[in-house]
Amino acid sequence: MEHHVRARLLLASATMLFVELALIRWAGANVVHLSYFSNFILLGSFLGIGLGFLIRAERGQWLKRWAPLPLAVLVVLVREFPVQVRQSSGDIIYFTAVKTTGLPQWVTLPVLFLLVAAAMMAIGKITADLFRQLPSLEAYRWDLIGSLTGSVAFAGLSWLRAPSLVWGLIAAAALLVLGGRRNTLRYALPLTAMVLTLLFESLAAGVSWSPYYKIELTRPEPGTSSRTYKIAANGVPHQSIAPLQVLRQPGSPYEQAYRETPDNPHRKVLVIGAGNGNDVAVALANGAQYVDAVEIDPRLQEIGAKLHPAKPYENPRVHVHINDGRAFLERTNTTYDLIVLALPDSLTLVSGASNLRLESYLFTKQAFESARDHLAPGGAFAMYNYYRQQWLIDRFAGSLDQVFGHAPCMTEYGKRAAVLVAGLTPTDQNCGTVWRASGAVPPPADDDHPFPYLLNRTVPSLYLGALGLILLVTVISVRLAGVRLRGTLRYTDMFLMGAAFLLLETKNVIGFALYFGTTWLVNALVFIGVLLAVLAAVEVRRRMRRLNQTALQILLFVTLAVGWLVPAQAVLSLPFAARLAAAVALAFAPIFCANLIFSDRLAQAPDPTAAFGANLLGALTGGTLEYLALLTGYRALLVLVAVLYAGACVAMRLSDRGGTGGPDDSGQSRPVLSRQDATAHGNRLVREGPAAAS
């Protein structure tokens, strides 16, 4: 019997994580601009799963009977009645060519939040009822193994670039198994509607999936002279493939870097953001003998290799690197005559647990310094894009002025499109126009505060409004689920640990993105690593009679202090193997210690339901506190993490540890405590990230 329960718990947990990840990717691809707000989908998933666990075993059975219904409704509504997140803030820039007409964020985001929460609550209820049938630490263990399974499965599908139909079929099959024979028909109807919706999406002309986007390719109209292909990503026009004669016509921004460096031989060229190959074709046409073409999205490069009329990727002088541009710069020893940042703007975040975009680390002061250090004598650096705001042009130009020691050339095209060219020395550039600031120049972005599109160190009002509504909905939902908020006060420590853990996980995601690139693979491996660290902590706790909480707390603060004291540049300067070892130690040591403390504390809780309710509120609060990085930078989050854990340690000592349950000699909770235990920290909070790997 227990073997059967373990297997079903593993499947339920894997399904829960898989669906959560799929919703983050799929919703961001179908709701215009939602990919800039994927952490709201993450928090909605977290709330839904938490409520599913908070509902008592004897209540909410209707949720299990109709578990697939809210998921199917969400998918059908988003596809049949498209919605948008209108980007209208003056504080922050979103790259788009779409004139949005949707409702404002403070309406759209909470509605999507509630729909996701409803879908995940039903799956959470199935998992919770299985969880209660095993001793708490054993259930926690199998739940984590299931989470790892779901995370690896979704990473594998990302690698294969499977369409959304495959995601839906896997989720539907798993839910049918979990529903059992009695619910087969009741489950089959909504799941069929969901799968058919995803089938129509996947069969649409020109649609394919990369690990980052839903790609839509529009071919030239038959019978017209146009030879330009259009590429949209997540519903937003993103790139176009044009013939070489169009790219090189007079006044073309593609040619500007070559015009303003006439004495440069342009023998070795690095193109970051190579995309479909336009800039690579122009480099070859200007005599480049060696071109490193770096593109983070393999599908965009494949489209260019197949369709670009100049066939730049077939040229033996071109060397393709599917990688993050900043990571490539940190690893290569090659020097170049010209380095080009070619329209490197993304339409998505690194993960659902942060506000970092894929290209953010390309535009920091340290990134510009790295590019300068990779220039050969007489070399030059160029960047261009449709920057939307004059202050952004001034920020980038001012950054180049500081790094290169002289003002760059600046050529403007149309509305807020500009090309910036900086020679290694002033004599290495021949400007038609030298940049002059239009007003106060915003300070450069840096690796600790990698938000180039944020004008000032502030939390934009659109975030504040949506976050406030989400927190209000969370408090009301937890109360409606039967958790007495006053009863959770004795679990203040659990609340604080929830907030601290989420912030710690987010900081680690950001750190690995800087050290190894913002690629989907790095992101997936980090979340899998978090789950493994939590699982290791559970395995250690299961084999120990008791833990020395004081020693563990001291060790936790030591690991946090080391992480704060070691500068990012010190880790970046290490060779790859040493950098990996340092990054793993700095990231996962505090996670391991924190989860040992948490699992031991949870085993002592006399009321696990109230304990988890407090931890849930803490997790969501931590998700909102992550936005403080827009003010302080990411390094300061470690200070906040330490303050939260310190508060948790004080509250733990003051809390009433009396109750009817506690750990037995095997280190497992007695049955009275296993009823609603472990959903808390490690699993859901770890999922918090591994919800971007949940």
PLY file of the C-alpha trace (Angstrom):
ply
format ascii 1.0
element vertex 694
property float x
property float y
property float z
element edge 693
property int vertex1
property int vertex2
end_header
0.00 0.00 0.00
2.73 2.50 0.95
4.57 1.63 -2.27
1.47 2.59 -4.25
1.11 5.87 -2.33
4.79 6.74 -2.90
4.45 6.16 -6.65
1.30 8.30 -6.88
2.83 11.06 -4.75
5.88 11.11 -7.01
3.63 11.38 -10.08
1.43 14.06 -8.51
4.39 16.18 -7.47
6.05 15.80 -10.86
2.79 16.78 -12.56
2.36 19.79 -10.30
5.84 21.08 -11.10
5.56 20.28 -14.80
2.24 22.11 -15.16
3.59 25.08 -13.23
6.59 25.38 -15.54
4.45 24.90 -18.61
2.04 27.64 -17.51
4.89 30.09 -17.00
6.26 29.41 -20.50
2.92 29.10 -22.27
1.14 32.06 -20.70
4.15 34.28 -21.35
4.10 33.21 -25.00
0.39 33.89 -25.52
-0.34 36.96 -23.42
1.45 39.93 -24.98
4.11 41.28 -22.61
3.31 38.76 -19.85
6.79 37.29 -20.32
8.06 40.48 -18.65
5.93 39.59 -15.59
6.38 35.82 -15.33
6.97 36.06 -11.58
3.27 36.90 -11.19
2.41 33.53 -12.75
4.89 31.95 -10.36
3.26 33.55 -7.34
-0.18 32.52 -8.58
1.03 28.94 -8.87
2.49 29.12 -5.41
-0.72 30.42 -3.88
-2.82 27.76 -5.61
-0.58 24.90 -4.52
-0.46 26.24 -0.98
-4.25 26.47 -0.76
-4.52 22.93 -2.07
-2.39 21.79 0.86
-4.15 23.97 3.41
-7.60 22.51 2.73
-8.33 19.76 5.22
-8.29 16.15 4.08
-12.04 15.68 4.51
-12.89 18.89 2.67
-12.51 20.01 -0.91
-13.00 16.60 -2.53
-14.90 18.35 -5.31
-11.59 19.95 -6.28
-10.14 16.52 -6.99
-13.19 15.46 -8.98
-12.92 18.51 -11.23
-9.16 19.02 -11.10
-8.54 19.51 -14.87
-11.42 21.95 -15.35
-9.77 25.21 -14.21
-6.61 24.35 -16.18
-8.63 23.75 -19.34
-10.63 26.95 -18.81
-7.42 28.96 -18.45
-5.91 27.54 -21.64
-9.07 27.96 -23.72
-9.77 31.50 -22.48
-6.24 32.74 -23.15
-6.25 31.28 -26.68
-9.80 32.23 -27.67
-9.94 35.64 -26.00
-6.41 37.06 -26.28
-5.40 39.47 -23.57
-2.47 41.82 -23.21
-0.45 43.41 -20.45
-0.38 47.03 -21.51
3.08 48.50 -21.05
2.60 52.15 -20.22
5.20 53.03 -17.60
7.56 55.96 -17.99
9.91 54.46 -15.40
10.84 51.33 -17.34
11.16 50.36 -21.01
9.62 47.30 -22.66
10.79 46.42 -26.14
7.87 45.99 -28.48
6.47 46.98 -31.81
2.92 46.20 -30.70
0.53 49.00 -29.84
-1.26 47.34 -26.96
-4.94 47.88 -26.35
-5.49 45.53 -23.44
-6.60 46.35 -19.94
-4.05 47.95 -17.61
-1.67 45.73 -15.64
-3.50 46.20 -12.37
-6.50 44.43 -13.93
-4.85 41.89 -16.23
-2.18 40.61 -13.85
-4.47 39.84 -10.87
-7.02 38.12 -13.17
-4.31 35.88 -14.62
-2.96 35.37 -11.11
-6.34 34.05 -9.91
-6.84 31.80 -12.93
-3.43 30.21 -12.43
-4.05 29.84 -8.69
-7.35 28.05 -9.33
-5.75 25.65 -11.81
-2.87 24.80 -9.47
-5.03 24.53 -6.34
-6.80 21.43 -7.70
-3.52 19.66 -8.50
-2.18 20.75 -5.11
-5.16 19.12 -3.38
-4.47 15.78 -5.09
-0.83 15.96 -4.01
-1.66 17.03 -0.46
-4.03 14.12 0.18
-1.33 11.69 -0.92
1.22 13.54 1.17
-0.80 13.02 4.34
-0.72 9.24 3.95
3.02 9.00 4.63
5.24 10.12 7.52
6.15 13.74 6.95
9.84 13.47 6.06
9.27 10.44 3.86
6.45 12.25 2.05
8.65 15.30 1.71
11.39 13.13 0.25
9.16 11.60 -2.45
7.64 14.97 -3.19
11.11 16.39 -3.86
12.01 13.42 -6.06
8.81 14.08 -8.00
9.75 17.74 -8.31
13.14 16.76 -9.71
11.42 14.46 -12.19
9.10 17.21 -13.39
11.94 19.71 -13.65
14.17 17.36 -15.65
11.26 16.39 -17.91
10.47 20.00 -18.76
14.14 20.80 -19.31
14.33 17.85 -21.70
11.33 19.13 -23.67
12.93 22.58 -23.83
16.08 21.02 -25.24
13.99 19.15 -27.83
12.01 22.35 -28.53
8.78 20.42 -28.22
5.58 22.32 -29.08
2.89 23.15 -26.53
0.83 20.17 -27.73
3.42 17.81 -26.25
3.31 19.64 -22.92
-0.48 19.33 -22.89
-0.46 15.63 -23.77
1.98 14.83 -20.96
-0.01 16.83 -18.41
-3.29 15.30 -19.57
-1.95 11.73 -19.37
-0.59 12.30 -15.86
-3.85 13.83 -14.64
-5.89 10.96 -16.09
-3.76 8.50 -14.13
-4.09 10.55 -10.94
-7.85 10.90 -11.36
-8.44 7.15 -11.42
-11.11 5.16 -13.23
-14.05 6.80 -11.45
-13.07 10.20 -12.83
-12.04 9.14 -16.34
-14.97 10.72 -18.19
-15.09 13.77 -15.92
-11.37 14.37 -16.56
-11.39 13.43 -20.25
-13.78 16.17 -21.40
-11.87 19.25 -20.17
-8.49 17.67 -20.94
-9.63 16.98 -24.51
-10.64 20.62 -24.89
-7.23 21.71 -23.59
-5.30 19.34 -25.88
-7.33 20.35 -28.95
-6.65 24.02 -28.22
-2.93 23.33 -28.01
-3.13 21.18 -31.16
-4.57 24.07 -33.17
-1.86 26.34 -31.82
0.92 23.89 -32.68
-0.41 23.29 -36.21
-0.64 27.00 -37.05
1.52 27.99 -40.01
5.00 29.17 -39.13
4.76 28.38 -35.40
7.68 26.71 -33.62
9.12 26.80 -30.12
12.58 27.67 -28.88
13.72 27.25 -25.26
12.78 30.93 -24.77
9.91 31.88 -27.09
7.03 30.84 -29.24
8.40 31.76 -32.67
6.06 32.80 -35.48
7.62 33.06 -38.95
5.83 35.06 -41.66
7.00 34.47 -45.21
6.91 37.09 -47.99
3.55 37.46 -49.71
3.40 35.43 -52.93
3.43 37.57 -56.05
5.17 40.52 -54.38
8.73 41.73 -54.84
9.41 41.56 -51.10
11.96 39.00 -49.99
11.79 39.88 -46.30
10.82 37.29 -43.70
9.29 38.49 -40.42
9.93 36.76 -37.11
7.72 37.36 -34.06
8.56 36.12 -30.55
5.82 35.67 -27.93
3.43 37.60 -30.14
5.73 40.62 -30.62
7.59 41.47 -33.87
11.21 40.65 -33.11
13.43 40.26 -36.19
13.37 40.37 -39.99
15.50 38.65 -42.60
16.48 41.01 -45.42
18.61 40.66 -48.58
22.17 41.98 -48.40
21.47 44.86 -50.79
18.76 46.11 -48.42
21.04 45.77 -45.38
23.84 47.73 -47.11
21.81 50.51 -48.69
22.83 54.12 -47.92
21.81 55.16 -44.44
21.49 51.59 -43.18
22.30 51.19 -39.45
23.87 47.80 -40.25
26.69 49.57 -42.12
27.23 52.48 -39.73
29.93 50.85 -37.60
32.00 50.18 -40.72
31.52 53.72 -42.07
32.76 55.27 -38.82
35.86 53.06 -38.55
37.38 53.50 -42.05
40.94 52.65 -40.97
39.88 49.48 -39.20
40.70 46.32 -41.22
37.59 44.52 -39.84
39.40 41.20 -40.22
38.09 39.71 -36.97
34.52 40.54 -35.99
32.41 39.43 -33.04
28.63 39.73 -33.46
26.65 39.35 -30.23
22.97 38.85 -30.94
23.65 37.32 -34.36
20.02 36.18 -34.66
19.03 35.28 -38.20
22.38 36.42 -39.63
21.86 39.96 -40.94
24.89 41.41 -39.15
26.99 38.37 -39.96
26.23 38.86 -43.66
27.19 42.54 -43.44
30.48 41.68 -41.66
31.40 39.24 -44.42
30.50 41.80 -47.08
32.90 44.25 -45.40
35.80 41.83 -45.72
35.78 40.01 -42.40
38.05 36.95 -42.50
36.87 35.54 -39.17
33.45 36.07 -37.57
32.30 34.75 -34.20
28.50 34.79 -34.31
26.97 34.50 -30.82
23.23 33.89 -30.48
21.43 32.72 -27.36
18.36 31.29 -29.15
19.12 28.22 -31.30
15.83 28.43 -33.19
16.46 31.99 -34.43
19.88 30.94 -35.70
18.41 27.88 -37.42
15.82 30.00 -39.21
18.55 32.31 -40.48
20.74 29.41 -41.57
17.86 28.03 -43.63
16.26 31.18 -45.05
18.75 34.06 -45.19
19.39 34.82 -48.89
23.08 35.63 -48.27
23.64 32.24 -46.55
26.03 33.77 -43.96
26.00 30.73 -41.68
27.24 28.49 -44.49
30.41 30.56 -44.90
33.49 28.77 -43.49
34.72 32.08 -42.06
31.75 32.11 -39.66
31.88 30.30 -36.32
28.48 29.93 -34.59
28.21 29.91 -30.78
24.79 29.23 -29.18
25.49 30.98 -25.92
24.89 34.07 -23.83
26.95 36.98 -25.15
28.36 38.04 -21.79
29.32 34.47 -20.93
31.10 34.15 -24.29
33.08 37.33 -23.64
34.15 36.08 -20.22
35.44 32.79 -21.64
37.15 33.74 -24.91
40.74 34.97 -25.22
40.29 36.15 -28.82
40.71 39.83 -29.64
38.66 41.48 -32.37
38.88 44.42 -34.71
35.17 45.06 -34.23
32.64 43.93 -31.63
28.97 44.54 -32.44
25.99 44.32 -30.08
23.42 43.70 -32.80
19.89 44.55 -31.65
20.24 42.43 -28.48
16.88 42.93 -26.83
14.85 40.08 -25.39
11.15 39.72 -24.70
11.38 37.59 -21.60
12.93 37.28 -18.16
15.69 34.90 -17.16
13.30 33.05 -14.86
9.98 33.36 -13.10
11.77 34.27 -9.89
13.53 37.47 -10.92
13.28 40.72 -12.88
16.43 40.04 -14.89
16.05 39.97 -18.68
18.11 37.69 -20.91
20.29 40.54 -22.19
20.60 42.62 -18.99
24.21 41.61 -18.27
25.29 42.75 -21.76
24.65 46.39 -20.89
26.42 46.81 -17.58
29.58 48.84 -17.12
31.55 45.65 -16.47
30.28 44.15 -19.75
31.46 47.20 -21.70
34.84 46.93 -19.98
35.05 43.27 -20.97
34.28 44.18 -24.59
36.96 46.90 -24.53
39.51 44.42 -23.20
38.77 42.08 -26.13
39.57 44.71 -28.78
42.76 44.49 -30.83
44.84 47.68 -31.28
42.86 50.03 -33.50
39.63 48.15 -32.73
36.14 49.48 -32.09
32.93 48.60 -30.29
29.46 49.25 -31.73
25.91 48.84 -30.51
22.58 49.77 -32.01
18.87 49.36 -31.41
15.53 51.11 -31.31
16.05 52.47 -27.82
12.61 54.12 -27.41
13.79 56.78 -24.94
16.50 59.44 -25.19
17.59 58.78 -21.62
18.47 55.20 -22.54
20.66 56.40 -25.42
22.35 58.80 -23.01
22.86 56.03 -20.43
24.59 53.74 -22.91
26.61 56.52 -24.52
27.62 57.84 -21.11
28.69 54.34 -20.08
30.89 54.06 -23.19
32.32 57.51 -22.47
33.38 56.34 -18.99
34.77 53.00 -20.15
36.64 54.16 -23.27
37.63 57.57 -21.95
36.06 59.54 -24.80
32.62 60.22 -26.26
31.38 57.71 -28.85
29.98 58.46 -32.27
26.20 58.61 -32.33
23.97 58.35 -35.37
20.20 58.54 -34.92
17.62 56.90 -37.18
13.98 57.81 -36.96
12.46 57.92 -33.52
14.94 56.95 -30.82
16.88 54.49 -32.98
20.62 55.02 -32.66
24.01 53.54 -33.48
26.84 54.10 -30.98
30.44 53.47 -32.06
33.43 53.76 -29.71
36.98 53.30 -30.97
39.60 51.95 -28.62
41.16 55.42 -28.85
39.65 58.63 -30.28
41.67 58.16 -33.48
40.05 54.75 -34.03
36.67 56.33 -34.79
35.64 58.84 -37.45
32.37 60.38 -36.34
29.83 62.21 -38.35
28.34 63.25 -35.00
29.89 62.91 -31.55
27.49 62.09 -28.73
26.50 64.95 -26.49
24.18 64.44 -23.57
20.64 65.73 -24.04
20.34 66.37 -20.28
21.20 64.65 -17.04
22.89 61.32 -17.91
21.57 58.31 -15.96
24.37 56.37 -14.25
25.54 53.13 -15.90
23.93 49.84 -14.98
26.32 47.47 -13.22
26.49 43.78 -12.44
24.90 44.28 -9.04
22.08 46.45 -10.40
21.63 45.08 -13.96
18.56 47.10 -14.90
19.55 49.30 -17.86
15.92 49.89 -18.85
15.00 51.29 -15.44
15.47 55.07 -15.38
15.89 55.51 -11.62
16.44 53.22 -8.67
12.78 52.78 -7.89
10.02 50.19 -7.95
7.71 51.27 -10.82
4.15 52.03 -9.81
2.74 49.36 -12.12
4.59 46.71 -10.09
3.51 48.19 -6.76
-0.16 48.22 -7.70
-0.23 44.65 -9.00
1.81 43.33 -6.07
-0.47 45.03 -3.57
-3.54 43.42 -5.13
-1.85 40.02 -5.20
-0.93 40.21 -1.52
-4.49 41.23 -0.66
-5.89 38.29 -2.65
-3.42 35.98 -0.92
-4.42 37.01 2.60
-8.12 36.67 1.77
-7.59 33.30 0.09
-5.63 31.84 2.98
-8.32 33.02 5.37
-11.09 31.49 3.25
-9.17 28.22 3.20
-9.69 27.99 6.95
-6.41 29.35 8.31
-6.91 31.63 11.30
-4.42 34.42 10.81
-4.15 35.02 14.56
-3.27 31.37 15.01
-0.29 31.78 12.72
1.38 34.40 14.90
3.17 31.72 16.91
4.74 30.67 13.61
6.34 34.00 12.92
9.60 32.12 12.46
8.04 30.06 9.66
6.80 33.22 7.98
10.26 34.79 8.10
11.98 31.63 6.87
9.61 31.49 3.89
10.44 35.04 2.86
14.17 34.54 3.41
14.37 31.32 1.42
12.66 32.77 -1.64
15.04 35.73 -1.66
18.03 33.42 -1.21
16.94 31.29 -4.15
16.43 34.35 -6.36
19.88 35.67 -5.49
21.41 32.36 -6.53
19.58 32.34 -9.86
20.96 35.80 -10.59
24.48 34.81 -9.53
24.61 31.79 -11.83
23.23 33.88 -14.70
26.17 36.25 -14.30
28.81 33.55 -13.86
27.67 31.16 -16.60
25.17 33.00 -18.78
21.45 33.66 -18.89
20.72 30.59 -20.99
17.75 28.32 -20.32
20.13 25.45 -19.53
21.95 27.35 -16.79
18.62 28.39 -15.32
17.26 24.82 -15.36
20.42 23.43 -13.78
20.28 25.99 -10.96
16.73 25.00 -10.02
17.57 21.33 -10.22
20.56 22.08 -7.97
18.30 23.83 -5.46
16.02 20.80 -5.33
19.01 18.49 -4.86
20.33 20.66 -2.00
16.94 20.55 -0.27
16.66 16.80 -0.82
20.14 16.34 0.65
19.08 18.30 3.73
16.00 16.09 4.14
18.07 12.91 3.79
20.50 14.14 6.46
17.62 15.07 8.78
15.97 11.66 8.34
19.15 9.94 9.54
19.76 12.06 12.63
18.14 11.72 16.05
18.34 15.43 16.74
20.00 18.55 15.37
21.93 21.24 17.15
19.89 24.23 16.04
22.32 26.78 17.47
25.27 25.32 15.57
23.23 25.14 12.38
22.10 28.74 12.73
25.67 29.92 13.23
26.76 27.94 10.16
23.92 29.46 8.12
24.99 32.99 8.97
28.62 32.18 8.24
27.71 30.92 4.76
25.58 34.02 4.14
28.43 36.28 5.29
30.89 34.54 2.98
28.46 34.94 0.08
28.16 38.66 0.83
31.90 39.24 1.30
33.05 37.48 -1.88
32.64 39.96 -4.77
31.15 38.74 -8.04
34.19 39.90 -9.98
36.41 37.63 -7.89
34.33 34.62 -8.94
34.18 35.79 -12.57
37.97 36.05 -12.71
38.41 32.34 -11.90
38.94 29.62 -14.53
35.76 27.76 -15.44
36.23 24.75 -13.13
37.18 26.91 -10.14
34.35 29.33 -10.91
31.86 26.47 -10.94
33.13 25.10 -7.63
33.01 28.54 -6.01
29.54 29.31 -7.34
28.14 25.96 -6.15
29.64 26.38 -2.68
28.45 29.98 -2.29
24.94 29.20 -3.54
24.06 25.84 -2.06
25.76 25.85 1.34
23.25 28.34 2.84
20.34 26.54 1.13
21.40 23.24 2.70
21.77 24.78 6.16
18.49 26.67 5.91
16.56 23.55 4.96
18.06 21.52 7.78
16.83 24.17 10.18
13.45 24.32 8.50
12.77 20.58 8.36
13.71 20.20 12.02
11.48 23.10 13.04
8.56 21.80 11.00
8.80 18.40 12.67
8.26 20.13 16.04
5.24 22.19 14.96
2.10 21.30 16.98
-0.14 22.70 14.21
1.44 22.04 10.80
-1.47 23.65 8.94
-1.01 26.99 10.67
2.75 26.62 10.31
2.43 26.15 6.59
-0.03 29.03 6.28
2.52 31.32 7.89
5.26 29.94 5.66
3.08 30.46 2.58
2.48 34.09 3.43
6.19 34.47 4.03
7.00 32.97 0.62
4.68 35.33 -1.19
6.03 38.23 0.82
9.53 37.18 -0.22
8.37 37.22 -3.82
7.35 40.84 -3.44
10.51 41.76 -1.52
12.56 40.61 -4.53
11.47 43.84 -6.21
13.63 45.69 -3.69
16.57 44.70 -5.90
15.36 47.41 -8.28
16.26 49.84 -5.50
19.24 48.24 -3.79
20.79 45.80 -6.26
21.02 42.05 -5.75
23.96 41.89 -3.34
21.97 43.74 -0.68
19.34 40.99 -0.79
21.77 38.79 1.16
21.68 41.33 3.99
17.88 41.18 3.96
18.03 37.38 3.90
20.30 37.42 6.96
17.97 39.85 8.79
14.96 37.64 8.04
16.71 34.48 9.20
17.93 36.28 12.33
14.36 37.29 13.08
13.27 33.70 12.48
15.88 32.41 14.93
14.75 34.84 17.62
11.09 34.00 17.01
11.90 30.29 17.11
13.34 30.60 20.60
10.32 32.54 21.78
7.69 30.31 20.18
5.71 27.73 22.09
7.12 24.32 21.19
4.48 22.38 23.02
2.11 20.08 21.15
1.05 16.52 20.60
3.66 15.56 18.09
7.37 15.58 17.61
10.19 13.66 16.06
10.65 10.01 16.93
13.94 8.19 17.11
14.12 7.73 13.35
13.99 11.46 12.78
10.50 11.29 11.26
7.42 13.02 12.56
4.80 10.90 14.27
1.56 10.56 12.32
-0.18 13.41 14.09
2.35 15.78 12.57
2.43 14.30 9.13
-1.10 15.39 8.32
-0.23 18.65 6.60
3.38 19.04 7.19
6.05 19.35 4.65
4.48 21.27 1.96
6.13 24.19 3.48
9.53 25.47 2.84
11.76 23.31 0.80
9.20 21.93 -1.53
6.98 24.82 -2.38
9.58 27.42 -1.78
12.13 25.52 -3.67
9.48 25.27 -6.22
9.20 28.84 -6.08
12.17 28.94 -8.18
11.79 25.60 -9.75
8.64 27.05 -10.72
10.68 28.82 -13.05
11.82 25.53 -12.51
9.41 25.42 -9.63
0 1
1 2
2 3
3 4
4 5
5 6
6 7
7 8
8 9
9 10
10 11
11 12
12 13
13 14
14 15
15 16
16 17
17 18
18 19
19 20
20 21
21 22
22 23
23 24
24 25
25 26
26 27
27 28
28 29
29 30
30 31
31 32
32 33
33 34
34 35
35 36
36 37
37 38
38 39
39 40
40 41
41 42
42 43
43 44
44 45
45 46
46 47
47 48
48 49
49 50
50 51
51 52
52 53
53 54
54 55
55 56
56 57
57 58
58 59
59 60
60 61
61 62
62 63
63 64
64 65
65 66
66 67
67 68
68 69
69 70
70 71
71 72
72 73
73 74
74 75
75 76
76 77
77 78
78 79
79 80
80 81
81 82
82 83
83 84
84 85
85 86
86 87
87 88
88 89
89 90
90 91
91 92
92 93
93 94
94 95
95 96
96 97
97 98
98 99
99 100
100 101
101 102
102 103
103 104
104 105
105 106
106 107
107 108
108 109
109 110
110 111
111 112
112 113
113 114
114 115
115 116
116 117
117 118
118 119
119 120
120 121
121 122
122 123
123 124
124 125
125 126
126 127
127 128
128 129
129 130
130 131
131 132
132 133
133 134
134 135
135 136
136 137
137 138
138 139
139 140
140 141
141 142
142 143
143 144
144 145
145 146
146 147
147 148
148 149
149 150
150 151
151 152
152 153
153 154
154 155
155 156
156 157
157 158
158 159
159 160
160 161
161 162
162 163
163 164
164 165
165 166
166 167
167 168
168 169
169 170
170 171
171 172
172 173
173 174
174 175
175 176
176 177
177 178
178 179
179 180
180 181
181 182
182 183
183 184
184 185
185 186
186 187
187 188
188 189
189 190
190 191
191 192
192 193
193 194
194 195
195 196
196 197
197 198
198 199
199 200
200 201
201 202
202 203
203 204
204 205
205 206
206 207
207 208
208 209
209 210
210 211
211 212
212 213
213 214
214 215
215 216
216 217
217 218
218 219
219 220
220 221
221 222
222 223
223 224
224 225
225 226
226 227
227 228
228 229
229 230
230 231
231 232
232 233
233 234
234 235
235 236
236 237
237 238
238 239
239 240
240 241
241 242
242 243
243 244
244 245
245 246
246 247
247 248
248 249
249 250
250 251
251 252
252 253
253 254
254 255
255 256
256 257
257 258
258 259
259 260
260 261
261 262
262 263
263 264
264 265
265 266
266 267
267 268
268 269
269 270
270 271
271 272
272 273
273 274
274 275
275 276
276 277
277 278
278 279
279 280
280 281
281 282
282 283
283 284
284 285
285 286
286 287
287 288
288 289
289 290
290 291
291 292
292 293
293 294
294 295
295 296
296 297
297 298
298 299
299 300
300 301
301 302
302 303
303 304
304 305
305 306
306 307
307 308
308 309
309 310
310 311
311 312
312 313
313 314
314 315
315 316
316 317
317 318
318 319
319 320
320 321
321 322
322 323
323 324
324 325
325 326
326 327
327 328
328 329
329 330
330 331
331 332
332 333
333 334
334 335
335 336
336 337
337 338
338 339
339 340
340 341
341 342
342 343
343 344
344 345
345 346
346 347
347 348
348 349
349 350
350 351
351 352
352 353
353 354
354 355
355 356
356 357
357 358
358 359
359 360
360 361
361 362
362 363
363 364
364 365
365 366
366 367
367 368
368 369
369 370
370 371
371 372
372 373
373 374
374 375
375 376
376 377
377 378
378 379
379 380
380 381
381 382
382 383
383 384
384 385
385 386
386 387
387 388
388 389
389 390
390 391
391 392
392 393
393 394
394 395
395 396
396 397
397 398
398 399
399 400
400 401
401 402
402 403
403 404
404 405
405 406
406 407
407 408
408 409
409 410
410 411
411 412
412 413
413 414
414 415
415 416
416 417
417 418
418 419
419 420
420 421
421 422
422 423
423 424
424 425
425 426
426 427
427 428
428 429
429 430
430 431
431 432
432 433
433 434
434 435
435 436
436 437
437 438
438 439
439 440
440 441
441 442
442 443
443 444
444 445
445 446
446 447
447 448
448 449
449 450
450 451
451 452
452 453
453 454
454 455
455 456
456 457
457 458
458 459
459 460
460 461
461 462
462 463
463 464
464 465
465 466
466 467
467 468
468 469
469 470
470 471
471 472
472 473
473 474
474 475
475 476
476 477
477 478
478 479
479 480
480 481
481 482
482 483
483 484
484 485
485 486
486 487
487 488
488 489
489 490
490 491
491 492
492 493
493 494
494 495
495 496
496 497
497 498
498 499
499 500
500 501
501 502
502 503
503 504
504 505
505 506
506 507
507 508
508 509
509 510
510 511
511 512
512 513
513 514
514 515
515 516
516 517
517 518
518 519
519 520
520 521
521 522
522 523
523 524
524 525
525 526
526 527
527 528
528 529
529 530
530 531
531 532
532 533
533 534
534 535
535 536
536 537
537 538
538 539
539 540
540 541
541 542
542 543
543 544
544 545
545 546
546 547
547 548
548 549
549 550
550 551
551 552
552 553
553 554
554 555
555 556
556 557
557 558
558 559
559 560
560 561
561 562
562 563
563 564
564 565
565 566
566 567
567 568
568 569
569 570
570 571
571 572
572 573
573 574
574 575
575 576
576 577
577 578
578 579
579 580
580 581
581 582
582 583
583 584
584 585
585 586
586 587
587 588
588 589
589 590
590 591
591 592
592 593
593 594
594 595
595 596
596 597
597 598
598 599
599 600
600 601
601 602
602 603
603 604
604 605
605 606
606 607
607 608
608 609
609 610
610 611
611 612
612 613
613 614
614 615
615 616
616 617
617 618
618 619
619 620
620 621
621 622
622 623
623 624
624 625
625 626
626 627
627 628
628 629
629 630
630 631
631 632
632 633
633 634
634 635
635 636
636 637
637 638
638 639
639 640
640 641
641 642
642 643
643 644
644 645
645 646
646 647
647 648
648 649
649 650
650 651
651 652
652 653
653 654
654 655
655 656
656 657
657 658
658 659
659 660
660 661
661 662
662 663
663 664
664 665
665 666
666 667
667 668
668 669
669 670
670 671
671 672
672 673
673 674
674 675
675 676
676 677
677 678
678 679
679 680
680 681
681 682
682 683
683 684
684 685
685 686
686 687
687 688
688 689
689 690
690 691
691 692
692 693
